Amino acid sequence: PLPLPLVQLGRVFLMFYVYTLPFALLSPELNLQYVQMISLTFIMTYGFVGIELLFVEIDDPFAEDPNDLPLAEESRAAAEDVLLSIMQADGRSAVNRLRKRLSPDGCPGANAFRDDFHDQVRTHGPLLFNYGTAKESDPLV
């Protein structure tokens, strides 16, 4: 995320640019008609304000808005790729052992941090791993 003073400074420069552009277009060297000057000012202002609104939209790409990055889906795909690589190298038994170690009840001395992590994963998004035991006929995840 961008710091607030940087966003405010950008908006101040944008407003300064928008309000001084018509005076710059009044230059006798350009020899513009009033209609041309007004339309050019509108087009330039529309473009710069649109860019500013775009930056506001993509300011925090890790939030929960519909147009933000799909982190849960991306992490699930990455986990599936890792499990697939492990299965190709070491077989399905290695994948099952890894799933068992990553499951909440797989380690007898589970600490509070891991329990909090699993609670957050359960409440905020899809699970990265299937906690059941996989059979040879089941899909990987």
C-alpha positions as CSV (number, residue, x, y, z in Angstrom):
1,P,0.0,0.0,0.0
2,L,1.1,3.5,-0.7
3,P,1.6,5.9,2.2
4,L,-1.1,8.5,2.7
5,P,1.2,11.5,2.2
6,L,2.3,10.2,-1.1
7,V,-1.3,9.8,-2.3
8,Q,-2.2,13.3,-1.0
9,L,0.8,14.8,-2.7
10,G,-0.2,13.1,-6.0
11,R,-3.7,14.6,-5.7
12,V,-2.3,18.0,-5.0
13,F,-0.1,17.9,-8.1
14,L,-3.0,16.5,-10.2
15,M,-5.3,19.4,-9.1
16,F,-2.5,21.9,-9.7
17,Y,-2.0,20.5,-13.2
18,V,-5.8,20.4,-14.0
19,Y,-6.3,24.1,-12.9
20,T,-3.2,25.4,-14.7
21,L,-3.5,23.5,-18.0
22,P,-6.0,25.9,-19.5
23,F,-3.7,28.9,-18.9
24,A,-0.8,27.0,-20.5
25,L,-3.0,26.3,-23.5
26,L,-3.8,30.0,-23.9
27,S,-0.3,30.5,-25.3
28,P,-0.3,32.5,-28.5
29,E,2.2,30.1,-30.1
30,L,-0.3,27.3,-30.0
31,N,-3.0,29.4,-31.7
32,L,-5.9,27.2,-30.4
33,Q,-9.6,28.1,-30.7
34,Y,-11.5,28.1,-27.4
35,V,-13.4,24.9,-28.4
36,Q,-10.1,23.2,-29.1
37,M,-8.6,24.4,-25.8
38,I,-11.7,23.3,-23.8
39,S,-11.8,19.9,-25.4
40,L,-8.1,19.3,-25.0
41,T,-8.3,20.4,-21.3
42,F,-11.2,17.9,-20.8
43,I,-9.4,15.0,-22.5
44,M,-6.1,15.6,-20.6
45,T,-7.9,16.0,-17.3
46,Y,-10.1,12.9,-17.9
47,G,-7.0,10.9,-18.7
48,F,-5.0,12.0,-15.6
49,V,-7.9,11.6,-13.2
50,G,-8.6,8.2,-14.7
51,I,-4.9,7.2,-14.0
52,E,-5.2,8.5,-10.5
53,L,-8.4,6.5,-9.9
54,L,-6.7,3.4,-11.3
55,F,-3.8,3.8,-8.9
56,V,-6.3,4.2,-6.0
57,E,-7.9,0.9,-7.1
58,I,-4.7,-1.0,-7.3
59,D,-3.2,0.6,-4.2
60,D,-3.8,-2.4,-2.0
61,P,-3.9,-5.6,-4.1
62,F,-4.0,-7.9,-1.1
63,A,-7.4,-6.9,0.3
64,E,-10.7,-8.7,-0.1
65,D,-12.2,-6.6,-2.9
66,P,-13.5,-8.4,-6.0
67,N,-10.7,-6.9,-8.2
68,D,-7.8,-7.8,-5.9
69,L,-5.4,-10.6,-6.4
70,P,-6.9,-14.1,-5.8
71,L,-4.4,-15.2,-3.1
72,A,-6.3,-18.2,-1.9
73,E,-6.6,-19.6,-5.4
74,E,-3.0,-18.8,-6.3
75,S,-1.7,-20.4,-3.1
76,R,-3.9,-23.5,-3.7
77,A,-2.5,-23.9,-7.2
78,A,1.1,-23.5,-5.9
79,A,0.4,-26.1,-3.2
80,E,-1.0,-28.5,-5.8
81,D,2.1,-28.0,-8.0
82,V,4.4,-28.7,-5.0
83,L,2.4,-31.8,-4.1
84,L,2.4,-33.0,-7.7
85,S,6.2,-32.5,-7.9
86,I,6.6,-34.5,-4.7
87,M,4.3,-37.2,-6.0
88,Q,6.3,-37.5,-9.2
89,A,9.6,-37.6,-7.4
90,D,8.8,-39.7,-4.3
91,G,5.3,-41.2,-4.9
92,R,1.9,-40.9,-3.4
93,S,3.1,-42.2,0.0
94,A,5.4,-39.1,0.4
95,V,2.4,-36.8,-0.4
96,N,0.3,-38.6,2.2
97,R,3.0,-38.3,4.8
98,L,3.4,-34.6,4.1
99,R,-0.4,-34.1,4.3
100,K,-0.4,-35.9,7.6
101,R,2.4,-33.8,9.0
102,L,0.6,-30.6,7.9
103,S,-2.8,-31.6,9.3
104,P,-3.8,-30.1,12.7
105,D,-3.9,-33.5,14.4
106,G,-0.8,-34.9,12.6
107,C,1.7,-33.6,15.1
108,P,1.1,-34.6,18.8
109,G,2.6,-31.4,20.3
110,A,0.6,-28.9,18.2
111,N,1.3,-25.4,19.5
112,A,-1.1,-22.4,19.7
113,F,0.4,-20.7,16.7
114,R,-0.3,-23.6,14.3
115,D,-3.8,-23.9,15.7
116,D,-4.5,-20.2,15.2
117,F,-3.1,-20.5,11.6
118,H,-5.4,-23.4,10.9
119,D,-8.4,-21.6,12.4
120,Q,-7.7,-18.5,10.2
121,V,-7.4,-20.7,7.1
122,R,-10.7,-22.4,7.8
123,T,-12.5,-19.1,8.4
124,H,-10.9,-17.0,5.7
125,G,-10.4,-19.2,2.7
126,P,-10.2,-22.6,1.2
127,L,-7.9,-25.1,2.7
128,L,-4.6,-25.6,0.9
129,F,-4.5,-29.3,1.6
130,N,-7.0,-32.1,1.7
131,Y,-6.6,-33.4,5.3
132,G,-7.9,-36.9,4.6
133,T,-5.8,-39.7,3.4
134,A,-5.6,-40.0,-0.4
135,K,-6.2,-43.2,-2.3
136,E,-4.4,-44.0,-5.6
137,S,-7.7,-43.3,-7.5
138,D,-8.3,-39.9,-5.9
139,P,-7.2,-36.7,-7.6
140,L,-4.1,-35.2,-6.1
141,V,-5.8,-32.5,-4.0
